[in-house]
Amino acid sequence: MGEEGMVSDDKSTVVKANPKLTVLPLIALIFYEVSGGPFGVEDSVRAGGGPLLSLLGFLIFPLIWSIPEALVTAELATSFPENGGYVIWISSAFGPFWGFQEGFWKWFSGVMDNALYPVLFLDYLKHSFPIFNNLIARIPALLGITVSLTYLNYRGLHIVGFSAVSLAAFSLFPFLVMGILSIPRIKPKQWLVVDFKKVEWRGYFNSMFWNLNYWDKASTLAGEVENPSKTFPKALLGAVVLVVSSYLIPLLAGTGALNSSSSEWTDGYFAEVGMLIGGFWLKWWIQAAAAMSNLGLFEAEMSGDAFQLLGMSEMGMLPAIFASRSKNGTPTVSILCSATGVIFLSWMSFQEILEFLNFLYSIGMLLEFAAFIKLRVKKPDLHRPYRVPLQTFGVTMLCLPPALLLVLVMCLASVKTFVVSGMVIIVGIFLYPALVHARNRKWTQFDIEQLVVPSNNLDVPQPHQEVTDEASVSLLPVLKPLEIGRELSETSMEGVQKLE
């Protein structure tokens, strides 16, 4: 939401010109980064062999995954209240080489995530328009949706066009109505059904993980949050409650009121559930809510991915062209780069995309947990406006269950996922020294000077002057060209020349 107003190269001007995010809008923003509604959770019933594992999953997984990730995000986002998020955290803990890798993995994972929304959109429409089951109609439709939504993103028409709060209410209200209508028909014993012979553990864990991750995404907008030390923790807590409720209420209603086979619970099935419980009017309402939700999800993710590239460019990690803006204030090249990835990935199946993005996201999150713990050890006196109320050993134990879950998700990946993800990782490792080499040879322009403040000259105007705590300025020395060169010399086997 805060991204739409970023139309000036003078960041201090932008901050003054745009209102800061308060608790309610930030809850809605986090809701759309993580969830957007129950669209897509149907597959957890099918992969779980019935309702029981799906319902248990959305009760247990938030405890061992969502809450720890939200707490880590709250501490780090308030310690580094800048529009760089996890890239800044990793760079501060491990140096810019790993910060770049984190940004590359998360961007690629985000593009994969965005490729799901046109697929989900058509999966809901095909229940009323079966023609979208045929590739001859499906492929042009996916391409048309992606191009249209990308153009809206270019024009600056993001979630703020409707307001995230109103859009969330519109997306969730039909499920509240469905829940109320289902009460007389609910048979609680149907919630206990599970056929372990039909359980697909890989699909089940991937579905659970995907529907409960990306709590750290809002950190890329930390600089746009009003009083982040209080707002972020409250918003994250509110978003956890909203997300879990938005999953459990429709699942309890649909699985308790209907005696459907688990095999029927595939992407878009909630539209049929609505028809069986309330009639055609509820089915169409859910489809309209799905369309609006996927529109908002696509626009939010596209905006987040594009502005992440813009932020990395402003840090000097990417060429300056990625920070170039259109007349609408949107990062044109970054949007086109992200949209191209979405188009190439949209032809894949829901489960394939899900597994790829989960694998890359898992690697990135393991690095974030490691950075969280290292910063506790390396910088115990770092100004932390919000601090997880645990000592170093306690936060290590807090991160252990979600870290084990991340490893489990990665171990359950297919050989194809290992190969594709491995290729992405290798590209990121070689891309960093290639970009440094390009900067050394002046093959392209880098605007690293925008964020680097010489430590020996206190008279130089500093960007983000309103942020003066240690957490904000501690990254500046890490981002200096000299330090990037030193980091590269330690991590690259090619012996790339240090930056001057």
Beta strands, then each sheet from edge to edge (+ up, - down):
end
